[in-house]
Amino acid sequence: QVQLVESGGGLVQSGGSLRFSCAASKFTLDYYIIGWFRQAPGKEREGVSCISSGVKDTGYVDSMKGRFTISRDNDKNTVYLQMNSLKPEDTAVYYCNVYTYWGQGTQVTVSS
């Protein structure tokens, strides 16, 4: 059974940092675009960032540019999201996604 297992969420003060990881099992990430999404309470799920397979091009939603960094380690079959300068509006459940698979979600709460 394919699994994407996320870790790294938590509670942090405004201006703080967190680093997520998303590890895949029974599925090789190498050839796929991987994305991070988030869903805040009462809002729809939205895209955060994505990274391509080969040349590892990256993309970010405007509000995350300069604060978030997505990366991948194909040897470890894992993708990462480094989040700096966190704001209360970044509070949400964060999900990794590849192909049709989703992680279980990890909660980030940023206190002001």
Buried (B, 14 or more C-beta within 10 A) or exposed (E): EEEBBBBBBEEBEEEBEBBBBBBBEEBEBEEBBBBBBBBBEEEEBEBBBBBEBEEEEBBBBEEBEEBBBBBBEBEEBBBBBBBEEBBEEBBBBBBBBBEEBBBEBBEBBBEE
